[in-house]
Amino acid sequence: MEFLPFHFLLATTSERSYLKYLDTSIGREVSSINTKLGRLSVMCQNPDNAVVHLGHANGTVTLWSPSVASPLAKMLCHKTPVRGVAVDPTGRYLATAGQDAKLKLFDIRGFKELKEFRVVESVSCLTFSQRGLLAASRGSVVEVYRWETDQGSPYLRHECDDTVASLRFCPFEDVLGVGHRRGVDSLLVPGSGEANYDALEANPYRGKKQRQEMEVKQLLDKLSPDMITLDNTVLGKVDVREIGEETGVVKRPGKFVPRWKKKGKGSAGKRENIKQGVREKRVREEVDKVVDVTEGSGGSVRKPFVPYKTTLDRFL
């Protein structure tokens, strides 16, 4: 299970390859997606854009959104089943562990492999800290990597009493929580927690009253499930063409009738392509006339070029 805090969604998976989203604020199921990729036992979320990552037995990792019935992206990470996945707090890097005893790091922005580590045995659990440290468990052994600087050698290693079942870093603290069959261990990992925190965003010392107020504010600022996209930068962009047509600033293109050609050269498909091309060209011309291009923070406006009547006019 994964909880999406900004959308109040609880994402769950089942052995029948179903991914379901439940809105915890109203207790209603938002979507139910049949991935058709077998049993789903490896799961994590991207803290930056709330996209859910699933690991599969065919070695692939798929990215899902509740508003789309098909995966947003599919990555072939291993030649063996995926045992663990984790995304760093910035949402830029993805760590995967396969049954082939390999640990890989990917750049999600370009879907490129950055590093590959060979471990003694297959890793079962992965998690990132706030400062980018990567913790991995294999059997009863827990290892912490500084993957950006280390070349496969762990930063710390600890052996627990029994097989490790889960890992999680404590926010704003240099503590790693390890859960195993005989209980819970707390490991001290220097440099894993964020030392500087924003009290208005996440205050670790808030009281009961502050927690209640924060929950009410989060409910008022709850995001729609349709806003979960792979590229969250598109949410802040403005569709100039649509707004211009609604306000009447940008004129809608008139009807264009291409001239008739000889047999075989003026089919219906070609005529429609010509109409669409001319229509888009006219819209671009209208948008270019209306939109002012600002340069720099001073807000200077680029003026249209006017040809000089004489040679001395350019000095005026």
N, C-alpha and C positions, 0 to 999 in steps of 0.2 A: 504494500500500500504506500501511496505517496499523497501528501496533502499540499495543495497549492494555496498558499496563504492569501495572495492578492485576489484570488477568484473564489475562495471558499469552496473549492472542489476537492473531493476525495477520489483519487484514481486507484482502482483495484484491478487485479488480474486474476484469472482462473486457469485451471488445468485444461479447460476446453477452448483455450485460445481467445477468450473474450476480454476486452479492455472496457471497463465501465467507469463513467464519471458521475459522481453524486454531489449535488449541491447541498452542503451541510447547513446553509442558512435557512433553507425552506424544506429540506428533506425530500427532494425530488430528483429523480435520475435525469441527467442532462443528455447523455448519449450512451449507447452500447455498441461497440465496434467488434466485429469478428475479424481478427487479424489473419486467421487461416494459416498460422505459422507454428502450430503445435503448442505444447505446454509453455506457459509464461511464468517463469520463476525468477528472472533477473530483470530488475526495474530500477530506474532512478529518474529524477527530474532535473531540468536545467533551471537554476534559480534566476537566470536573467530573463528568459522569455516563457517559462512555465511549460515548455515542450517536454513530453514524456519520452524517455529512451528505454527501449526494450531489447534485451539480448536473447538470441534464439539458438537452437541446437545446430543450425546450419552455418554458424559462425558469423552471422550478420547482426547488425544493430540497426533498428528502425526507430524513426522519430515520428511521434503522433500528436495530433491536435483533436479536441472533441468535435470540432466543426467539419472535419474532413474524414471520410470513411476509408481512405487509403493513406499509407505512410507519406509524410512530407519528404522524407529522404531515407535511403537505405544504404548502409555501408557494410562492405565485406571486410571484417576486421581480423578474423582468424579462420584457419582451415578446420578447426575443431569447435565443439560447442562453447559458447560464451558462458563463463562462470560468474563474472562480475562486471559492473559498469559504474562509473562515477563521473560527475561533471563538477568542475571547480566553481567557486562562488562567482567568478566573473562571467561564467557562461562561455568561455572561449576554448577550453581544453577538455577533452574527453579521455578518460582512462578506461581501458578494457583489459580483462584477464580471460584467457582461454584455457581449455583443458590440456593444451599442448605446453603448459608451463611457461607461457610467454606473457609479458606485461607490456602493453603498448599505450603510447600517448598520441592523441590526434588533435589537430587544430580544426574545430568545428566550423570555423568561418570559411575555410577552403576545403574541408574534408581531406586533409593531408596528414600523413603519418609523420610524427616528429621524432619519436624515440621508440626503441624496443629493448626490453630487458629480459634476460633469461634467468628464471628462478629455479630453486631446487625441485619444487612440486607445484601443482596447479593452485592458483589463488582462488579463494572462495568469497572474500569480502573486500570491498574497496571504499575509501572515503577520502575527501579532501578537507583540509583545514582552511581557516579564513586567510592564512598567509600562504597558501599554496602547497603545503606539505601533503604528501600522499601516503596514507596508511593502508597496508595490505596484510591479510591474514592467510596463512597456509597451514592447515591442521591446527596445532596448538601454539604456533609461533606467529607473533605480530611484528611486522617490520615497517619502519617509517622511512620514506625516501624524500630527499630534496632533489627531485627529478630534473630541475632546471640546471643544476650544477653537478650533481653526482653522475657518475658513469656506471650505473648499475649496482653500486655498493650502497647498502642501506645506511641511513643516518643513525637509526636506533633499532635495536632488536630486543624482544622480550618473549619469554616462553611462559605460557599460562598453564594452569593445572589440567585443563581439558580442551577439547576441540572448540575453537572460536566460532560463534554463531553470528555476531554482529559487531560493527565498529561505528563509533560516532565521536567527533570532536566536540568539546564543550565550547560554545561561542564566548569570545572575549576572555577565555582562560586557556592556559597552556596545559590542558588536560585532555586525555584521550580515554573515552569509556569503552571497555571491552566486555562483551557479554559472552559467556560460555556456559557449559552444562552445569557447572558447580557454583555459578554465581556471577558476580560482576567485579571487574578490576578497573582501577583508575590509574592511568599511567601519566607521568609527568613528561611532557614533550616541550622543551624550551623553544620558543619562537613560533609556536603553532597558532596562537590566538592573536586577534587584533587588539592592540593596546589602546588605540584612540577610537572612541565610539561617539556616535551622534545621539545625544540623549532624546532628541525629538523623533528620531527614527527607531532606535532600539536601545532602550535604557535598561541595562542589566540590574540596576538597583531600584527599579520602580516598585511601588507598593501596590496594595490591593485596589485602592481607588484608581490609581493610574492605569492598572491593567484593565479595569472595567471601562474607563474612558477610551483607552486605546482600542478595545474590541468594538465599541460603538462607532468610533471613527473609521475603523477598517470596514465595517458593514456599510457605512455610508459611501465609502470610496471603493466598494467592491466592483471589480472589472467583469465585463461580460465574457463568457467562454469563447465568443467569436473573435476576441482580440488576441487569442493565443496563436501566433504565427511564428514561422521560422526566422523571418527578418522583422524584428520589432521596430525598425526605423521607419517603415512605411506608414506607421500609425500617426506620425506627426506631419506627414506631407499633405499638401493641399492639391486637389484636382482642379487646376486652373480652368481647364476646358469645361468641366461640368458646371462649376460655379459661374463662369462667364456666360454660358448658354442660359442658365436659370435667371440671372440678373439682366440679361439682354445686352451686356457689354460686348460679348463675342457673338457675332452674327452666325446663325446657322447657315451652312452651305446650301445654295440653291440646287435645283435639279439639273443634272448634267446628262446630256444625251450624246454619246459618241457617234461619230459619223459611220454610216454603213459601209462595210467592206465587202470584198468579193467572197464567193463561196469558199468555205474552209478557213477564212481568216477572221471572221466576225462571229464566233460562236457565243452562246449565252454566257459561259463561264468567263471568257476573255472580256466581254463587255462589262460584266459585273466587277471584274478586277480593275478595269480602267476607271469605272465610276468611283470605286472605293478609293483608288489612288488620288484622283482629282479632288474628292471630298476631303480627304485628310490633308492634302496640300493647302486647300483653302482655309481649313481650320487653323493650321499652323501659321499661316500668314496673318489671320485675324488675331491670334494669341500674341504673336510677335509685335503687332501694332499696339496692343493694350498693355502688356506687361512691361514695366520699367525695370531694367537690370541695375541693381545697386552694386557699387564697387567699394569694398572695405567697410569699416565701421562708421565712416563719416556720413554715409548715406548719399554719396554723390550719384547722380543719375547720368547714364550714358545717353547722349543726345544722338539722334539720327544724323548720318553724314549728309551734308549738303554740298554739292559741287561748287567750287569757286568760279565766279564769273570772270575775274581777272587774276593775274598772278599776285598782285599786291593785297588781295582780299584776305589771304591767310594770315597776315600780320595784324589784322584788326582785332 
